[in-house]
Amino acid sequence: MVAIGSIAFAAAAGGFVFGEELTGIMKKVVNIVAAVCLAVGGGAFIGWVAVKAGATASSCPV
C-alpha cells in the first residue's frame, strides 16, 4: 500500500508541475490524489515510528 501511495504521490506531483494544461476537474482529482497519498503515507510513517518506539505491530495496523 505504501508503494502504491508513493507512486500515486509522484504522479500527483507531476500533475502539479505540469498543471497548466489540466482542466478544472483534473486539478481537483490531482488534489484529491495528493491528499489521500499524504494521509496514507503519514499513517504509515506514524505506524513505523510507533513500532520503533516499542509499540507492538498489532496496536498500530497501518
C-alpha positions, 0 to 999 in steps of 0.5 A: 500500500505504501508503494502504491501511495508513493507512486500515486504521490509522484504522479500527483506531483507531476500533475502539479508541475505540469498543471497548466494544461489540466482542466478544472476537474483534473486539478481537483482529482490531482488534489484529491490524489495528493491528499489521500497519498499524504494521509496514507503515507503519514499513517504509515510513517506514524505506524513505523515510528510507533513500532520503533518506539516499542509499540507492538505491530498489532496496536498500530495496523497501518 
